[in-house]
Amino acid sequence: MTVMEEASRGGLPAEVEQVANREGIDPQKLARLLARGRAVVPRNARREINPTGIGEMLFTKVNLNVGSSQSLNDPQAEVEKALAAVAAGADTIMDLSTGGDLDLIRRAILKEVRVPVGTVPIYQAAVKKELTSQGMFDALERQARDGVDFVTVHVGVTKNTLERLRQDPRIMGVVSRGGSLTMKYISETGEENPYYSEYDYLLEIAREHELTLSLGDGLRPGCIEDASDRAKFMEFITLGELVKRSRKAGVQAMVEGPGHVPADEIETSVKAMKHLTDGAPLYLLGPLVTDIAPGYDHITAAMGGVIAGMAGADFLCATTPSEHLDLPTKEDIIEGTYVTRVAAHAADLTRPGVKERARAQDLQMARARADLDWEKQFAAAINPQLARQIRHRRGVDTDTCTMCSELCAIRLAREAMEKEKERK
Ligand code: SF4
């Protein structure tokens, strides 16, 4: 019996109880959300981790992508990036390696990291030059056996997709690596996407390993101009149908979303995705609100992430300053993690079921600021080390800060109010 089936029969799986206690919600309530497919708790049956919940009534979660490329392949560096992201507060890690010994890198990350780890198995099939139905399923099973907790499968990229794109061409075409590899398979073989045509087999593998499926956004727009087109929404209709089949099979599933989307289209896009997939947890890759800010794409994605989170997105994939430019360094990964956590928290301040608890954190900061209590401010900060380092970087010792010094508005106003009280 899978975790989802256990929850559907009124049971309380251990990982669900653990997540509920951490989130501060009723475990039975989380079990019901999981049974309905509105929340997922990715955890491979073979791996001991600190499980994380993603979905309705839960805090917005943050994923960090690490992994080698064919130009830069240093397994130890990728493990260090994964650990640095977790230390900075990432809830999950995805290993997107495409260079060097993929098994070695993945296994090293799985060994060291105690949060859920996801992968994109089609990369391994492509790197091994086994972009065949057999190769794609072999890669999936191999990674599931290694203990991967969730996998992205681009099941919404089908023959129909190619036809939609032919009829309604895009500027950037397809920018998802998994999506483009699936298109390559379809165009070279003339066959349907195996993960789509043999979805029942895929579900069997997922069931056996308690693998959570992340139904990939193969058609995510790669520029603002391509956002919200027919091909994109066709894919969501397909993903919605596959979510239904996953739930019926007792397999946890979430859905991935775009991409590059102008700010005024994000809410519509997120609500449509949620509607078409019957409220499946939504995992967003951005959305980046402009195309012209390379070097700042962790910020353009965070802007989109806040709007998306306010509209119902549950899980944000961090973007780093290297996006569109280079393989991220460890420093980029750390920066991307903190900036995306800020976006997730800003969304949580408005999110049903969690906003009261999220706001309590801001209240703690506001009180510490009102008291000019610096230690409490650091403790309440998303990145305490950074806050502390900036405050002390010039070595000036003052109980206010060097911004207004003796003219500190907080202190002046407090002293004025105290005098006023004494006078009355
Ligand atoms: S000195 Fe100015 S900026 Fe600094 S704490 Fe006081 S009011 Fe705020």
Residues whose N, C-alpha, C, O or C-beta is under 5 A from the ligand:
A	BS01	SF4	T400 C401 M403 C404 S405 C408 A409 I410
